[in-house]
Amino acid sequence: MTNVVLYGAVGIILLISFYKDKSKTKMALKKAWKAFENILPQFLGVIVIVGVMLSLIDPETIGILVGNQSGWVGVILSSVIGAITLIPGFVAFPLAALLLQNGAGVMQIAAFVSSLMMVGVVTIPVEIKYFGKKLTLLRNTLAFIFSFIVALIIGRVVQ
């Protein structure tokens, strides 16, 4: 029901925009379509990879590796995987939901998502180029530590 309301509101706003200025609205829609076309291959690629992984790995295995019973070992594993993975945010949250539905623990997913968003192992060379080695390592280290704090807080709040 919420989706219907949101899509309806967007449709109404789009019609108002089109009424006020047709050329700007058309240009905005063209830009939005271009952005969608640029994002779609990455999004579909990650969804396919996740789908294949979820079909190969049963929920019990996910539960063992990053489920509630995996404890802090699972939190550390999730945080390390998140830190070295380069996935855009619009893919990370649906991925986290799929993992939760398939047996992953809340603390583990919190660590995964927070380190995924804040720690950039893959982007360290670029970051060093612009910010310097010391600041880059400090920022990534603090962000990695913070992912454990986030996991602990989420674990306490949800459970």
Solvent accessible surface area in square Angstrom, and as a share of the most:
residue,aa,sasa,rsa
1,M,180,0.80
2,T,95,0.55
3,N,99,0.51
4,V,105,0.60
5,V,87,0.50
6,L,105,0.52
7,Y,165,0.63
8,G,35,0.33
9,A,43,0.34
10,V,93,0.54
11,G,29,0.28
12,I,107,0.54
13,I,115,0.58
14,L,70,0.35
15,L,124,0.62
16,I,90,0.46
17,S,45,0.29
18,F,73,0.31
19,Y,188,0.72
20,K,160,0.68
21,D,50,0.26
22,K,119,0.50
23,S,80,0.51
24,K,132,0.56
25,T,4,0.02
26,K,105,0.44
27,M,105,0.47
28,A,56,0.44
29,L,85,0.42
30,K,144,0.61
31,K,132,0.56
32,A,59,0.45
33,W,148,0.52
34,K,127,0.54
35,A,47,0.36
36,F,98,0.41
37,E,78,0.35
38,N,108,0.56
39,I,68,0.34
40,L,58,0.29
41,P,90,0.57
42,Q,106,0.47
43,F,62,0.26
44,L,91,0.45
45,G,32,0.31
46,V,29,0.16
47,I,63,0.32
48,V,93,0.53
49,I,103,0.52
50,V,9,0.05
51,G,39,0.38
52,V,77,0.44
53,M,96,0.43
54,L,36,0.18
55,S,89,0.57
56,L,143,0.71
57,I,57,0.29
58,D,66,0.34
59,P,64,0.40
60,E,114,0.51
61,T,52,0.30
62,I,11,0.06
63,G,6,0.06
64,I,118,0.60
65,L,88,0.44
66,V,20,0.11
67,G,0,0.00
68,N,97,0.50
69,Q,134,0.59
70,S,21,0.13
71,G,30,0.29
72,W,115,0.40
73,V,116,0.66
74,G,0,0.00
75,V,0,0.00
76,I,88,0.45
77,L,66,0.33
78,S,4,0.03
79,S,0,0.00
80,V,64,0.37
81,I,73,0.37
82,G,0,0.00
83,A,6,0.04
84,I,94,0.47
85,T,41,0.24
86,L,122,0.61
87,I,27,0.14
88,P,44,0.28
89,G,25,0.24
90,F,83,0.34
91,V,1,0.00
92,A,0,0.00
93,F,116,0.48
94,P,54,0.34
95,L,17,0.08
96,A,8,0.06
97,A,44,0.34
98,L,60,0.30
99,L,32,0.16
100,L,73,0.36
101,Q,141,0.63
102,N,36,0.18
103,G,35,0.34
104,A,9,0.07
105,G,1,0.01
106,V,39,0.23
107,M,31,0.14
108,Q,3,0.01
109,I,11,0.06
110,A,15,0.11
111,A,0,0.00
112,F,14,0.06
113,V,20,0.12
114,S,13,0.09
115,S,0,0.00
116,L,13,0.06
117,M,83,0.37
118,M,58,0.26
119,V,11,0.06
120,G,13,0.13
121,V,65,0.38
122,V,80,0.46
123,T,53,0.31
124,I,36,0.18
125,P,91,0.57
126,V,89,0.51
127,E,20,0.09
128,I,57,0.29
129,K,157,0.66
130,Y,155,0.59
131,F,125,0.52
132,G,31,0.29
133,K,133,0.56
134,K,173,0.73
135,L,94,0.47
136,T,1,0.00
137,L,82,0.41
138,L,95,0.47
139,R,93,0.34
140,N,10,0.05
141,T,72,0.42
142,L,100,0.50
143,A,10,0.08
144,F,55,0.23
145,I,88,0.44
146,F,95,0.40
147,S,0,0.00
148,F,44,0.18
149,I,79,0.40
150,V,33,0.19
151,A,0,0.00
152,L,70,0.35
153,I,94,0.48
154,I,61,0.31
155,G,3,0.03
156,R,184,0.67
157,V,114,0.65
158,V,85,0.49
159,Q,135,0.60
